[in-house]
Amino acid sequence: MEERLQKILARSGLGSRRSCEKLIAKGRVMVNGRLAVLGDKADPLTDRIEINGKVVQAPEPVQHIALYKPRGVISAASPQDNRKTVRDLVDEPGRLYPVGRLDVEGLILLTNDGELTNRLTHPGFSHEKEYHVLVAKRPEEDQLNAWRKGIVLEDGYRTAPAMVRFVRSHGKGAWLNVILREGKKRQIREMGRLTGLPVVRIIRVRIGSLRLGNLKPRQWRHLNPQEINQLKGLTSSVNKPNNKKVKR
């Protein structure tokens, strides 16, 4: 099936569609021995596509997988030490990469969709990320207001205002719901420490419109078309948690 040449190149892992368009415009792409131009289409299964004289392998089927990453598993596609990676937990063939990092537990997206990865990781898009946060002490309203206004961290960085609300008590502590539009390393823990609210546990439950739903630690599932379209900004409503059968 024919499709736009830049889309094929992007799905083959050669960059975003825009960067692949630049490769075509610079005359570095050939299709069946002919110099390609912007607007060309090709069939990746039957046409010979080359960049700088090297044949481009047909792209793998695009996959989008939501995983509940447990604690102790690292957000990487290949091993970096003796710990398991998120890729170890998903029994699917092909190349799959985690979108962004997740130092805590909870929702992480694995995909080979370079265009979507760019949309979710580029700071210009500012997607919301939602967390359930357990703090060791019951918060005062002024402590929560500090999170809402933004906090100056020890390195001088001032956090963007966070949306924070008290959910319920938990022993001597409490669960909070926290929504951020940025992802500075250890940000929630540092915000808690600087405001006298030691953080005990953090679970990410949403990335943009994608929700963790009923997934349990180590479980994963494929996204449905509506979820994919919502992440790509093709629709505006937030999807309800998916209750499809999950895999371990």
VEXGU-286147 format. One record per atom (N, C-alpha, C): x, y, z. Coordinates in steps of 0.02 Angstrom, whole numbers, padded with zeros to 5 digits, always signed. Each point is the difference from the previous one (the first is absolute). Last residue first. Layout:
BEGIN
XYZ/...
END
This chain:
BEGIN
+00019-00510+01557/+00056+00001+00047/+00063-00027-00034/-00249+00127-00082/+00048-00055-00004/+00055+00009+00051/-00282+00074-00040/+00070+00021+00003/+00045-00061+00001/-00263+00073-00091/+00042-00050+00033/+00072+00022-00002/-00175+00199-00010/+00015-00060-00039/+00044-00048+00041/-00098+00228+00051/-00010-00061+00040/+00011-00064-00039/+00072+00282+00008/-00015-00057-00043/-00005-00062+00043/-00053+00267+00066/+00046-00056+00007/-00023-00059-00041/-00081+00230-00095/-00009-00035+00063/+00050-00057+00005/+00047+00229-00145/-00029-00067-00002/-00007-00030+00069/-00010+00263-00085/+00043-00047+00036/-00034-00068+00002/-00026+00198-00197/-00028-00027+00062/+00048-00050+00031/+00037+00114-00214/+00013+00041+00059/-00025-00030+00065/+00109-00086-00256/-00064+00012+00035/+00017+00034+00065/+00175-00037-00143/-00051-00001-00051/-00070+00008+00029/+00233-00014+00103/-00035+00064-00004/-00055+00002-00052/+00149-00183+00080/+00026+00038-00057/-00036+00066-00010/-00069-00152+00169/+00069+00019+00014/+00030+00042-00055/-00215-00088-00034/-00001+00051+00052/+00070+00023+00017/-00025-00180-00149/-00021+00063-00031/-00001+00057+00051/+00044-00216+00079/+00055+00023-00041/-00017+00067-00032/-00168-00109+00123/+00053+00025+00044/+00058+00028-00040/-00174-00105-00118/-00022+00064+00028/+00054+00030+00045/+00035-00217-00096/+00007+00056-00047/-00021+00067+00028/+00090-00178+00177/-00050-00005-00053/+00005+00062-00045/+00203-00125+00145/-00047+00056-00002/-00051-00012-00056/+00127-00201+00136/+00004+00042-00060/-00051+00056+00005/+00111-00114+00223/-00051-00010-00051/+00014+00045-00059/+00104-00112+00260/+00003+00045-00057/-00057-00016-00048/+00118-00048+00274/-00049-00013-00052/+00006+00052-00056/+00130+00002+00206/+00026-00047-00049/-00051-00017-00054/-00105+00112+00214/+00072-00003-00014/+00018-00059-00045/-00246+00074-00037/+00037-00013+00062/+00075-00004-00017/-00234+00119-00125/+00063-00038-00003/+00031-00006+00070/-00209+00117-00078/+00000-00057+00047/+00065-00041-00002/+00004+00257-00079/-00059-00042+00004/+00008-00056+00051/+00144+00189-00102/+00023-00065+00023/-00058-00049+00004/-00009+00208-00174/-00006-00016+00071/+00025-00070+00015/+00017+00218-00195/+00007-00072+00012/+00001-00015+00075/-00004+00221-00110/-00066-00031+00003/+00002-00074+00016/+00207+00132+00072/-00046+00031-00047/-00070-00029+00009/+00126-00138+00132/+00044+00039-00044/-00045+00032-00052/-00033-00127+00262/-00023+00027-00063/+00056+00037-00036/+00023-00114+00214/-00063-00030-00022/-00025+00027-00067/+00230-00037+00180/-00026+00039-00057/-00061-00035-00028/+00109-00001+00254/-00025-00042-00054/-00025+00045-00056/+00159+00002+00246/-00026+00037-00057/-00022-00049-00054/+00074+00020+00287/-00014-00039-00060/-00030+00045-00053/+00089+00087+00207/+00010-00072+00012/-00008-00040-00064/+00068+00268+00081/-00038-00041-00047/+00019-00074+00011/-00003+00231+00167/+00040-00054-00028/-00042-00047-00043/-00029+00253+00079/-00045-00055-00015/+00041-00057-00032/+00073+00233+00057/-00013-00039+00060/-00050-00056-00009/+00097+00153-00168/-00060+00027+00033/-00019-00041+00062/+00187-00053-00143/+00008+00071+00014/-00060+00031+00035/-00001-00231-00071/+00052+00011+00050/+00005+00073+00020/-00149-00060-00176/-00022-00024+00065/+00051+00014+00055/+00056+00050-00221/-00053+00046+00022/-00025-00021+00069/+00154-00142-00103/+00032+00062+00023/-00052+00051+00024/-00077-00202-00095/+00034-00014+00063/+00033+00063+00029/-00099+00014-00213/-00051-00007+00052/+00033-00014+00068/+00144+00015-00191/-00033+00064+00017/-00050-00008+00057/+00172-00147-00124/-00014-00002+00072/-00038+00062+00023/+00082+00040-00237/+00017-00060+00037/-00012+00008+00075/-00146+00136-00180/+00067+00004+00027/+00014-00060+00045/-00194+00068-00164/+00024-00064+00027/+00072+00003+00023/-00255+00145-00062/+00072-00003-00010/+00025-00064+00034/-00223+00079+00017/+00012+00009-00072/+00074+00002-00015/-00171-00115+00207/+00055+00042-00021/+00000+00007-00076/-00162-00083+00229/+00005+00005-00073/+00053+00051-00017/-00096-00165+00222/+00044+00053-00024/+00003-00002-00077/-00134-00093+00243/-00003-00004-00073/+00039+00060-00027/+00022-00141+00246/-00014+00061-00037/-00006-00017-00074/-00008-00128+00261/+00008-00006-00072/-00020+00067-00032/+00102-00044+00260/-00057+00014-00044/+00019-00014-00072/+00079-00059+00283/+00012+00038-00061/-00063+00011-00040/+00023-00132+00202/+00021+00067+00019/+00010+00045-00060/-00149-00195-00057/+00039-00002+00061/+00015+00071+00024/-00104+00034-00198/+00029-00067-00002/+00047-00007+00060/-00213+00171-00123/+00050-00015+00051/+00025-00071-00008/-00093+00139-00215/-00023-00035+00061/+00058-00009+00048/-00005+00158-00194/-00046-00054-00019/-00028-00035+00061/+00106+00258-00075/+00000-00052+00050/-00052-00053-00021/+00128+00160-00181/-00058-00004+00045/+00008-00059+00047/+00132+00170-00205/+00005-00047+00056/-00065+00000+00040/+00145+00095-00235/-00068-00010+00025/+00003-00054+00053/+00205+00175-00070/-00028-00068-00004/-00072+00002+00023/+00195+00188-00105/-00055-00016+00045/-00028-00070-00013/+00254+00034-00060/-00063+00029-00024/-00055-00017+00049/+00255+00020+00085/-00047-00045-00032/-00061+00038-00025/+00257+00086+00030/-00066+00009+00029/-00050-00044-00038/+00282-00006+00050/-00055-00007-00048/-00066+00008+00036/+00220-00003+00106/-00024+00065-00023/-00057-00003-00049/+00112-00181+00126/+00043+00021-00056/-00023+00067-00029/-00120-00107+00178/+00067+00018+00024/+00046+00023-00056/-00262+00040-00034/+00040-00057+00021/+00070+00022+00018/-00247+00127-00002/+00069+00008-00022/+00041-00058+00029/-00272+00004-00061/+00050-00001+00053/+00070+00007-00031/-00288+00041-00051/+00067-00013-00026/+00052+00009+00054/-00249+00010+00015/+00031+00063-00023/+00067-00012-00035/-00126-00180+00098/-00043+00031-00051/+00032+00063-00030/+00101-00114+00184/+00006-00041-00061/-00038+00033-00057/-00023+00100+00207/+00068+00010-00024/+00012-00040-00063/-00202-00028+00115/+00001+00062-00039/+00069+00016-00027/-00030-00183+00147/-00026-00015-00066/+00000+00063-00045/+00064+00029+00222/+00049-00043-00033/-00023-00018-00071/-00144+00122+00141/+00053+00042-00024/+00055-00040-00034/-00184-00111+00103/-00020+00033-00062/+00056+00044-00027/+00065-00215+00141/-00037+00061+00014/-00015+00035-00066/+00044-00275+00032/+00021+00067-00020/-00045+00056+00027/+00081-00248+00097/-00060+00031-00027/+00015+00073-00016/+00194-00188-00011/-00036+00042+00048/-00063+00028-00034/+00153-00142-00119/+00005-00029+00067/-00040+00039+00053/-00060-00030-00271/+00046+00037+00042/-00005-00024+00072/-00064-00083-00269/-00009-00013+00072/+00054+00038+00038/-00124+00020-00257/+00059+00010+00042/-00017-00011+00073/-00079-00031-00276/-00024-00011+00067/+00061+00000+00045/-00024+00124-00252/+00030-00047+00048/-00044-00006+00062/+00017+00096-00282/-00036-00002+00063/+00028-00056+00044/+00061+00176-00222/+00015-00066+00030/-00030+00001+00070/-00025+00153-00250/-00009-00012+00072/+00022-00071+00019/+00104+00141-00211/-00053-00047+00019/-00003-00006+00076/+00129+00155-00172/-00021+00007+00071/-00059-00045+00019/+00136+00064-00214/-00069-00025+00003/-00029+00002+00070/+00228+00064-00058/-00048+00048-00026/-00072-00023+00005/+00201-00132+00057/-00026+00044+00053/-00052+00050-00025/+00046-00252-00095/+00020+00068-00015/-00030+00048+00050/-00051-00235-00003/+00061+00018+00037/+00023+00071-00014/-00196-00106-00102/-00007-00010+00073/+00061+00023+00039/-00010+00008-00242/-00054+00042+00027/-00004-00004+00076/+00153-00139-00116/+00021+00069-00002/-00053+00046+00030/-00051-00227-00023/+00051+00009+00051/+00023+00073+00003/-00144-00065-00173/-00035+00008+00063/+00049+00010+00057/+00091-00042-00211/-00036+00063-00001/-00037+00013+00065/+00116-00207-00037/+00045+00057+00012/-00036+00066+00002/-00067-00258+00052/-00029+00056-00036/+00041+00063+00015/+00012-00226+00095/+00049+00013-00053/-00026+00055-00046/-00047-00063+00280/-00023+00005-00069/+00060+00002-00047/-00105-00001+00277/+00052-00028-00043/-00026+00000-00071/-00061+00133+00251/-00019-00020-00068/+00061-00026-00036/-00085+00016+00272/+00050+00020-00048/-00022-00027-00068/-00096+00030+00277/-00012-00004-00072/+00061+00023-00040/+00050-00080+00251/-00061+00022-00032/+00002-00004-00075/+00193+00048+00212/-00041-00053-00029/-00061+00029-00036/+00243+00127+00019/-00045-00029+00050/-00038-00057-00031/+00148+00130-00129/+00042-00024+00056/-00042-00034+00053/-00017+00051-00271/-00044-00004+00058/+00040-00030+00057/+00030+00126-00267/+00024-00041+00056/-00054+00000+00055/-00032+00022-00281/+00022+00037+00059/+00023-00048+00054/-00113-00131-00162/-00006+00071-00015/+00016+00039+00063/+00089-00253-00083/-00041+00038+00047/+00000+00074-00019/+00026-00202-00182/+00038+00045+00043/-00046+00036+00049/+00029-00226-00187/-00046+00040+00041/+00041+00041+00048/+00021-00181-00229/+00030+00054+00040/-00054+00039+00036/-00035-00265-00064/+00014+00064-00031/+00031+00050+00047/-00173-00205+00078/+00059+00006-00043/+00010+00071-00025/-00112-00075+00241/-00020+00015-00068/+00063+00007-00043/-00058-00024+00260/+00015-00057-00043/-00029+00011-00070/+00079+00153+00223/-00048-00001-00056/+00020-00053-00051/+00129+00058+00198/-00066-00017+00025/-00052-00008-00055/+00234+00069-00028/-00002-00069+00023/-00071-00023+00019/+00049+00227-00058/-00005-00043-00060/-00003-00074+00020/+00036+00169+00163/-00070-00003-00020/-00009-00046-00061/+00207-00059+00152/-00023+00060-00035/-00074-00008-00017/+00174-00109+00205/-00044-00010-00057/-00018+00068-00031/+00236-00033+00131/-00071+00008+00012/-00040-00013-00064/+00246+00005+00032/-00032-00065+00010/-00075+00005+00014/+00114+00187-00149/+00032-00034+00057/-00037-00066+00008/-00055+00126-00181/+00054+00044+00019/+00038-00026+00060/-00178-00098-00216/+00027-00001+00068/+00057+00050+00009/-00198+00053-00175/+00053-00050+00004/+00032+00004+00069/-00181+00140-00055/-00015-00053-00047/+00051-00056+00003/-00088+00171+00205/+00049-00006-00054/-00020-00058-00045/-00063+00099+00244/-00032+00023-00062/+00051+00001-00056/-00002-00167+00227/+00023+00063-00027/-00034+00016-00067/-00067-00135+00242/+00010-00011-00072/+00017+00067-00032/-00052-00014+00232/+00056-00045-00010/+00014-00018-00072/-00248+00067+00075/+00062+00025+00028/+00055-00052-00011/-00196-00010-00177/+00008-00005+00073/+00065+00032+00023/-00169+00047-00218/+00069-00013+00020/+00004-00004+00076/-00197-00033-00186/+00009+00022+00069/+00070-00020+00021/-00088+00053-00259/+00028-00046+00050/-00002+00032+00069/-00094+00020-00279/+00000+00030+00068/+00022-00053+00049/+00039+00034-00280/-00013-00044+00058/+00004+00040+00065/-00002+00001-00290/-00007+00047+00056/-00023-00041+00060/+00114-00036-00270/-00030-00025+00061/-00002+00055+00053/+00036-00053-00288/+00002+00048+00055/-00037-00031+00060/+00135-00141-00193/-00066+00024+00018/+00004+00046+00061/+00221-00006-00140/-00040-00049+00038/-00070+00028+00012/+00154+00075-00216/-00014+00012+00071/-00041-00056+00031/+00181-00029-00203/-00072+00013+00010/-00015+00009+00073/+00244+00061-00086/-00039-00059+00014/-00073+00019+00011/+00188+00126-00154/-00040+00008+00061/-00042-00062+00010/+00244+00036-00136/-00070-00020-00003/-00033+00009+00068/+00207+00149-00102/-00014-00057+00044/-00075-00016+00000/+00105+00189-00117/+00022-00062-00030/-00012-00062+00042/-00071+00222+00065/+00073+00003-00010/+00027-00067-00025/-00228-00046+00052/+00025+00065+00024/+00075-00002-00004/-00226-00145-00118/+00070+00008+00021/+00011+00070+00027/-00200-00201-00079/+00011+00067+00025/+00071+00005+00027/-00170-00162-00162/+00068+00004+00027/+00013+00073+00018/-00247-00140-00011/+00046+00049-00031/+00068+00000+00035/-00185-00141+00073/+00017-00018-00069/+00050+00048-00032/-00087+00017+00229/+00008-00072-00009/+00023-00019-00070/-00054+00227+00076/+00061-00024+00032/+00013-00074-00010/-00120+00184-00158/-00022-00058+00038/+00062-00031+00032/-00052+00270-00076/+00033-00064-00015/-00033-00055+00041/-00012+00287-00091/-00024-00056+00041/+00037-00063-00021/+00043+00290-00016/+00002-00068-00026/-00029-00050+00050/+00035+00236+00041/-00065-00018-00027/-00002-00070-00028/+00229+00133+00006/-00054+00006+00049/-00067-00012-00033/+00202-00122-00114/-00016+00070+00014/-00056+00001+00051/+00209-00183-00101/-00066+00015+00029/-00009+00075+00010/+00150-00153-00181/+00005+00050+00054/-00070+00018+00024/+00054-00242-00104/-00018+00067-00021/+00003+00048+00059/+00034-00244+00006/+00051+00029-00043/-00014+00071-00024/-00147-00119+00152/+00007-00041-00061/+00047+00032-00050/-00023+00160+00177/-00052-00052-00001/+00005-00035-00068/+00162+00173+00174/-00016-00029-00065/-00055-00052+00009/+00124+00226+00141/-00043-00059+00000/-00016-00021-00072/+00124+00199+00074/+00036-00057+00028/-00040-00065-00002/-00041+00250-00059/+00018-00046-00053/+00039-00062+00024/-00108+00191+00122/+00072+00006-00013/+00024-00049-00053/-00226-00001+00080/+00012+00064-00034/+00073+00010-00018/-00064-00191+00126/-00026-00004-00068/+00016+00064-00038/+00054-00005+00227/+00043-00048-00036/-00022-00005-00073/-00133+00127+00143/+00062+00035-00016/+00048-00045-00038/-00198-00092+00085/-00016+00044-00057/+00063+00038-00022/+00013-00126+00195/+00003-00043-00060/-00019+00039-00063/-00015+00106+00209/+00070-00010-00016/+00008-00045-00062/-00219+00036+00079/+00029+00063-00024/+00073-00009-00019/-00117-00179+00100/-00021+00011-00069/+00032+00063-00029/+00141-00114+00190/-00069+00023-00005/-00019+00010-00073/+00191-00178+00041/-00014+00067+00025/-00073+00016-00005/+00096-00212-00061/+00048+00047-00028/-00013+00072+00020/-00117-00229+00033/+00045+00023+00052/+00051+00050-00023/-00192-00105-00117/+00060-00041-00002/+00053+00022+00050/-00203+00119-00036/-00017-00063+00033/+00059-00049-00001/+00022+00207-00111/-00007+00013+00072/-00015-00065+00037/+00010-00007-00236/+00066+00011+00029/-00003+00010+00075/-00203-00017-00118/+00036-00064-00001/+00068+00007+00033/-00124+00194-00032/-00031-00040+00052/+00035-00068+00005/+00060+00149-00172/+00027+00023+00064/-00029-00040+00058/-00082-00042-00221/+00068-00024+00010/+00029+00021+00067/-00264-00046-00046/+00049+00054-00008/+00070-00025+00019/-00156-00191-00080/-00010+00053+00048/+00055+00052-00010/-00119-00251-00112/+00040+00060-00005/-00017+00050+00055/-00011-00278-00004/-00042+00060+00000/+00044+00062+00000/
END
